[in-house]
Amino acid sequence: MIGIQVSIYPLREKSLSPALNKFWDKLEERKLKFEVNSFSTIIWGEEDEIFDFLKEVWKEIAEDRSIVMVVTLSNACTPGFKLDKL
Protein backbone atom coordinates (compact mmCIF):
# COMPACT_ATOMS: atom_id res chain seq x y z
CA MET A 1 0.00 0.00 0.00
CA ILE A 2 1.15 3.52 -0.76
CA GLY A 3 -0.08 6.99 0.08
CA ILE A 4 0.00 9.96 -2.25
CA GLN A 5 -0.67 13.64 -1.85
CA VAL A 6 -2.07 15.35 -4.95
CA SER A 7 -2.50 19.07 -5.59
CA ILE A 8 -4.19 20.26 -8.79
CA TYR A 9 -3.81 23.77 -10.17
CA PRO A 10 -5.92 24.62 -13.22
CA LEU A 11 -4.33 27.53 -15.06
CA ARG A 12 -6.12 30.43 -16.78
CA GLU A 13 -9.52 29.37 -15.43
CA LYS A 14 -12.15 31.48 -13.71
CA SER A 15 -12.93 28.67 -11.29
CA LEU A 16 -10.96 25.77 -9.87
CA SER A 17 -14.12 23.77 -9.19
CA PRO A 18 -14.69 22.00 -12.53
CA ALA A 19 -11.25 20.34 -12.58
CA LEU A 20 -11.27 19.53 -8.88
CA ASN A 21 -14.80 18.13 -8.96
CA LYS A 22 -13.90 15.92 -11.93
CA PHE A 23 -10.86 14.66 -9.98
CA TRP A 24 -12.92 13.89 -6.86
CA ASP A 25 -15.69 12.24 -8.90
CA LYS A 26 -13.10 9.91 -10.45
CA LEU A 27 -11.79 9.09 -6.97
CA GLU A 28 -15.26 8.14 -5.78
CA GLU A 29 -15.86 6.01 -8.90
CA ARG A 30 -12.67 4.07 -8.15
CA LYS A 31 -13.65 3.67 -4.49
CA LEU A 32 -10.17 4.71 -3.37
CA LYS A 33 -9.70 5.81 0.21
CA PHE A 34 -9.04 9.55 0.28
CA GLU A 35 -9.08 12.64 2.45
CA VAL A 36 -9.42 16.23 1.21
CA ASN A 37 -7.71 19.12 2.99
CA SER A 38 -7.22 22.80 2.16
CA PHE A 39 -4.36 22.36 -0.29
CA SER A 40 -4.35 18.76 -1.44
CA THR A 41 -6.01 15.37 -1.53
CA ILE A 42 -4.42 12.40 0.23
CA ILE A 43 -5.11 9.01 -1.39
CA TRP A 44 -4.24 5.49 -0.23
CA GLY A 45 -4.28 2.29 -2.22
CA GLU A 46 -2.30 -0.40 -3.92
CA GLU A 47 0.54 0.86 -6.09
CA ASP A 48 -0.88 -0.28 -9.47
CA GLU A 49 -4.33 1.03 -8.58
CA ILE A 50 -2.92 4.47 -7.67
CA PHE A 51 -0.77 4.78 -10.79
CA ASP A 52 -3.64 3.64 -13.04
CA PHE A 53 -5.88 6.24 -11.41
CA LEU A 54 -3.32 9.04 -11.86
CA LYS A 55 -2.86 8.21 -15.54
CA GLU A 56 -6.61 8.10 -16.18
CA VAL A 57 -7.47 11.26 -14.27
CA TRP A 58 -4.56 13.22 -15.77
CA LYS A 59 -5.70 12.41 -19.31
CA GLU A 60 -9.26 13.38 -18.52
CA ILE A 61 -8.69 16.67 -16.70
CA ALA A 62 -5.80 17.81 -18.91
CA GLU A 63 -7.54 17.20 -22.23
CA ASP A 64 -9.43 20.51 -22.27
CA ARG A 65 -7.47 22.79 -19.93
CA SER A 66 -3.98 23.80 -18.87
CA ILE A 67 -3.18 22.21 -15.55
CA VAL A 68 -0.43 21.53 -13.06
CA MET A 69 -0.61 18.38 -10.93
CA VAL A 70 1.84 17.96 -8.05
CA VAL A 71 2.12 14.43 -6.64
CA THR A 72 4.08 13.23 -3.61
CA LEU A 73 4.40 9.45 -3.15
CA SER A 74 5.14 7.51 0.03
CA ASN A 75 5.32 3.87 1.00
CA ALA A 76 5.54 4.91 4.67
CA CYS A 77 2.58 7.27 5.11
CA THR A 78 -0.27 4.81 4.91
CA PRO A 79 -3.60 5.16 6.80
CA GLY A 80 -3.04 5.38 10.51
CA PHE A 81 0.55 6.60 10.20
CA LYS A 82 1.67 8.67 13.18
CA LEU A 83 4.98 10.44 13.64
CA ASP A 84 5.31 9.08 17.18
CA LYS A 85 5.93 5.61 15.68
CA LEU A 86 9.39 6.71 14.48
Secondary structure, DSSP 8 states (H G I E B T S, - for coil): -EEEEEEEEEES-S-SHHHHHHHHHHHHHHT-EEEE-SS-EEEEE-HHHHHHHHHHHHHHHHTTSEEEEEEEEESS--TT--GGG-
